[in-house]
């Protein structure tokens, strides 16, 4: 995977993260939100954030101190 592919994947994951954020907000606004679905969305959002962080780390060269 080269840097262009990594950056494209990061952008796609960020969009998914934003979409999940909107879905969580919309679900939370319901009179009787589905707590299990909210929890699933939040866990998925965390997994996306972890993957974004891992990919961003691949873009930063290791610096030997």
C-alpha positions as CSV (number, residue, x, y, z in Angstrom):
1,X,0.0,0.0,0.0
2,X,1.6,3.3,-1.1
3,X,1.0,6.7,0.5
4,X,-1.7,7.7,-2.1
5,X,-3.7,4.5,-1.2
6,X,-3.2,5.1,2.5
7,X,-4.4,8.7,2.2
8,X,-7.4,7.7,0.2
9,X,-8.3,5.0,2.8
10,X,-7.9,7.5,5.6
11,X,-10.3,9.9,3.9
12,X,-12.9,7.1,3.3
13,X,-12.6,6.1,7.0
14,X,-13.0,9.7,8.1
15,X,-16.2,10.0,6.0
16,X,-17.5,6.8,7.5
17,X,-16.6,8.3,11.0
18,X,-18.6,11.5,10.2
19,X,-21.5,9.5,8.9
20,X,-21.6,7.4,12.1
21,X,-21.4,10.5,14.2
22,X,-24.5,11.8,12.4
23,X,-26.3,8.5,12.8
24,X,-25.5,8.4,16.5
25,X,-26.8,11.9,17.0
26,X,-30.0,11.2,15.1
27,X,-30.6,7.9,17.0
28,X,-30.0,9.7,20.3
29,X,-32.6,12.3,19.5
30,X,-35.4,9.7,19.2
31,X,-37.8,9.5,22.1
32,X,-36.8,5.8,22.8
33,X,-33.4,5.3,21.3
34,X,-32.2,1.8,20.8
35,X,-29.4,1.5,23.3
36,X,-27.9,-1.6,21.8
37,X,-27.7,0.0,18.3
38,X,-26.2,3.2,19.9
39,X,-23.5,1.1,21.5
40,X,-22.8,-0.8,18.3
41,X,-22.4,2.5,16.4
42,X,-20.1,3.9,19.1
43,X,-17.9,0.8,19.1
44,X,-17.7,0.9,15.3
45,X,-16.8,4.6,15.4
46,X,-14.0,3.7,17.9
47,X,-12.7,1.0,15.6
48,X,-12.7,3.4,12.7
49,X,-10.7,5.9,14.8
50,X,-8.2,3.2,15.7
51,X,-7.8,2.3,12.0
52,X,-7.4,5.9,11.0
53,X,-4.7,6.4,13.7
54,X,-2.8,3.2,12.6
55,X,-2.8,4.4,8.9
56,X,-1.7,7.9,9.9
57,X,1.2,6.3,11.8
58,X,2.2,4.6,8.5
59,X,2.5,8.0,6.9
60,X,4.9,9.3,9.5
61,X,8.5,8.1,9.1
62,X,10.1,6.6,12.1
63,X,12.6,8.9,13.7
64,X,15.5,7.2,15.5
65,X,16.4,9.4,18.5
